[in-house]
Amino acid sequence: MRMVRAPPECLILNPYLTGACRAAHNMVTLLKTFINLCLLRANPQDIPAAPVLTLVTLLAYTLVSVGLSLPDLGLGRAALWAVLDTGVLAILTHSVLLLRRFPERFYQTLTALMGSGALLGLLAWPIVAMQNVTAQIVMLVWNLAVVAHILRHALSVPLALGIIASLGYFMAELLLSLAFMVPAAN
C-alpha cells in the first residue's frame, strides 16, 4: 500500500493535525481495502506487508472470535478457542505458503485473512445472536469464498485450488471445534 497524501481539508481544518489526519486517512483507506477484500474486489497483495498490521488484525480476529463464541462457551473456553483458531489459521497459512515457496507473502496473506475474518465476524455477530440458520450458511459460504479468493492470489493457483485450500482450513477448524462443543456449565 502506498502512503496517500492528506486531503486538503485536513490542512484547512488545522495545519497542526496533518500527521493525525494523514494517519486517519490511511486507516480509512486500509478499512476500504479490507471491505473490498470481503467483496472480492481487492487482493491480498493490496495489503501492506507490515508485521505491526498483521498483529493488529490478529488481535481483532481473536477478539471477534471470542465475542462470537462467548455465549456458547463462556469466557475461558471462548478465549482458548479463539487463540487456537487464530493459531491454526496462522500455521496453515505459513505452511501452504512454504509449500508453494512464497514465504515472503506471509504477512500480507495472514493480514488479509485476519482482517477480512474480523470484518465478516462482526457482520455475523447479529446473525449468530438471532440463530438464523439460513443467514449463517450464507455467511459461511461468503467466508469460504473470501478465504479461497485470498489463498488463490497468495498461492498463485487457480480458483479451484483456492477453494480446496479454503475447505481444508474449514475442515481443520471444524475438527478443532469438536473439542469445544460442550457448552460451559452455568
C-alpha positions as CSV (number, residue, x, y, z in Angstrom):
1,M,0.0,0.0,0.0
2,R,1.4,3.4,-0.9
3,M,1.1,6.3,1.5
4,V,-1.6,8.8,0.5
5,R,-1.2,12.5,0.9
6,A,-3.5,14.1,3.5
7,P,-6.6,15.5,1.9
8,P,-6.6,19.3,1.6
9,E,-9.5,19.6,4.1
10,C,-7.1,18.4,6.8
11,L,-4.8,21.3,6.1
12,I,-7.7,23.7,6.2
13,L,-9.1,22.4,9.5
14,N,-5.9,22.5,11.5
15,P,-2.4,22.6,9.9
16,Y,-1.0,21.1,13.2
17,L,-3.1,17.9,12.8
18,T,-1.8,16.9,9.4
19,G,0.0,13.9,10.7
20,A,-3.1,12.7,12.7
21,C,-5.3,13.4,9.7
22,R,-3.0,11.6,7.4
23,A,-3.0,8.6,9.7
24,A,-6.8,8.7,9.9
25,H,-6.9,8.9,6.1
26,N,-4.6,5.9,5.8
27,M,-6.7,3.9,8.3
28,V,-9.9,4.7,6.2
29,T,-8.1,3.6,3.1
30,L,-7.0,0.4,4.8
31,L,-10.5,-0.3,6.0
32,K,-11.8,0.2,2.5
33,T,-9.3,-2.3,1.3
34,F,-10.5,-4.9,3.8
35,I,-14.1,-4.2,2.8
36,N,-13.2,-4.6,-0.9
37,L,-11.3,-7.8,0.0
38,C,-14.6,-9.1,1.6
39,L,-16.4,-8.1,-1.6
40,L,-13.7,-9.9,-3.7
41,R,-12.7,-6.6,-5.3
42,A,-9.2,-6.4,-3.7
43,N,-6.4,-8.9,-3.4
44,P,-4.0,-9.8,-0.5
45,Q,-1.2,-8.0,-2.4
46,D,-3.2,-4.8,-1.9
47,I,-2.5,-5.1,1.9
48,P,0.8,-3.7,3.2
49,A,3.4,-6.4,4.3
50,A,3.7,-4.9,7.8
51,P,4.2,-7.1,10.8
52,V,2.5,-4.5,13.1
53,L,-0.6,-4.5,10.9
54,T,-0.6,-8.3,11.0
55,L,-0.5,-8.2,14.8
56,V,-3.4,-5.7,14.9
57,T,-5.6,-7.7,12.6
58,L,-4.6,-10.9,14.5
59,L,-5.8,-9.3,17.7
60,A,-9.0,-8.1,16.1
61,Y,-9.7,-11.5,14.6
62,T,-9.1,-13.1,18.0
63,L,-11.4,-10.7,19.9
64,V,-14.2,-11.2,17.4
65,S,-13.8,-14.9,17.7
66,V,-14.1,-14.6,21.5
67,G,-17.2,-12.5,21.1
68,L,-18.8,-14.9,18.7
69,S,-18.2,-18.0,20.8
70,L,-18.7,-16.4,24.2
71,P,-22.5,-17.2,24.6
72,D,-21.9,-20.9,23.9
73,L,-18.5,-21.5,25.6
74,G,-18.1,-19.0,28.4
75,L,-15.1,-16.6,28.6
76,G,-12.3,-19.0,29.4
77,R,-13.2,-21.6,26.7
78,A,-14.1,-18.9,24.2
79,A,-10.7,-17.3,24.7
80,L,-9.0,-20.6,24.3
81,W,-11.0,-21.4,21.2
82,A,-10.1,-18.0,19.7
83,V,-6.4,-18.4,20.4
84,L,-6.4,-22.0,18.9
85,D,-8.4,-20.9,15.9
86,T,-6.1,-18.0,15.2
87,G,-3.0,-20.2,15.7
88,V,-4.3,-22.8,13.3
89,L,-5.0,-20.2,10.7
90,A,-1.5,-18.7,11.1
91,I,0.2,-22.2,11.0
92,L,-1.8,-23.4,8.0
93,T,-1.2,-20.1,6.1
94,H,2.5,-20.3,6.8
95,S,2.7,-24.0,5.8
96,V,0.9,-23.6,2.5
97,L,3.0,-20.6,1.6
98,L,6.2,-22.5,2.4
99,L,5.0,-25.4,0.3
100,R,4.4,-23.1,-2.6
101,R,7.7,-21.3,-1.9
102,F,6.1,-18.0,-1.2
103,P,7.2,-17.3,2.4
104,E,7.6,-13.6,1.7
105,R,3.8,-13.4,1.2
106,F,3.1,-14.5,4.8
107,Y,2.4,-11.0,6.4
108,Q,0.1,-9.8,3.6
109,T,-1.8,-13.1,3.4
110,L,-2.3,-13.5,7.1
111,T,-3.2,-9.8,7.5
112,A,-5.8,-10.3,4.6
113,L,-7.2,-13.4,6.2
114,M,-7.4,-11.9,9.7
115,G,-8.7,-8.5,8.7
116,S,-11.4,-10.0,6.4
117,G,-12.2,-12.6,9.0
118,A,-12.7,-10.0,11.7
119,L,-15.0,-7.9,9.4
120,L,-17.1,-10.9,8.4
121,G,-17.2,-12.0,12.1
122,L,-18.5,-8.6,13.0
123,L,-21.2,-8.9,10.3
124,A,-22.0,-12.4,11.6
125,W,-22.4,-11.4,15.2
126,P,-26.1,-10.3,15.0
127,I,-26.9,-13.3,12.7
128,V,-25.4,-15.7,15.2
129,A,-27.3,-14.0,18.0
130,M,-30.6,-14.3,16.1
131,Q,-29.8,-18.0,15.4
132,N,-30.9,-17.6,11.8
133,V,-29.5,-20.8,10.2
134,T,-30.0,-19.7,6.6
135,A,-28.2,-16.5,7.2
136,Q,-25.4,-18.4,9.0
137,I,-25.0,-20.7,6.0
138,V,-24.8,-17.6,3.7
139,M,-22.1,-16.1,6.0
140,L,-20.2,-19.4,6.0
141,V,-20.2,-19.6,2.2
142,W,-19.2,-15.9,1.9
143,N,-16.3,-16.5,4.3
144,L,-15.2,-19.6,2.4
145,A,-15.3,-17.6,-0.8
146,V,-13.2,-14.8,0.7
147,V,-10.6,-17.2,2.1
148,A,-10.5,-19.0,-1.3
149,H,-10.0,-15.7,-3.1
150,I,-7.2,-14.6,-0.8
151,L,-5.4,-18.0,-0.9
152,R,-5.8,-18.2,-4.7
153,H,-3.9,-15.0,-5.1
154,A,-1.4,-15.6,-2.3
155,L,-0.5,-19.1,-3.6
156,S,-0.8,-18.1,-7.3
157,V,-3.1,-21.0,-8.1
158,P,-6.4,-21.4,-10.0
159,L,-9.6,-20.6,-8.1
160,A,-10.4,-24.3,-7.8
161,L,-7.3,-24.9,-5.7
162,G,-8.1,-21.8,-3.6
163,I,-11.5,-23.3,-2.9
164,I,-9.9,-26.6,-1.9
165,A,-7.4,-24.8,0.4
166,S,-10.3,-22.8,1.9
167,L,-12.3,-26.0,2.5
168,G,-9.2,-27.6,4.1
169,Y,-8.9,-24.7,6.6
170,F,-12.6,-25.1,7.3
171,M,-12.3,-28.8,7.9
172,A,-9.3,-28.2,10.3
173,E,-11.4,-25.6,12.1
174,L,-14.4,-28.0,12.3
175,L,-12.2,-30.7,13.8
176,L,-10.8,-28.3,16.3
177,S,-14.3,-27.1,17.3
178,L,-15.3,-30.7,18.2
179,A,-13.4,-30.3,21.4
180,F,-15.4,-27.2,22.3
181,M,-18.9,-28.5,21.5
182,V,-20.0,-28.9,25.1
183,P,-21.4,-25.6,26.4
184,A,-20.0,-24.1,29.5
185,A,-21.7,-25.1,32.8
186,N,-23.8,-22.3,34.4
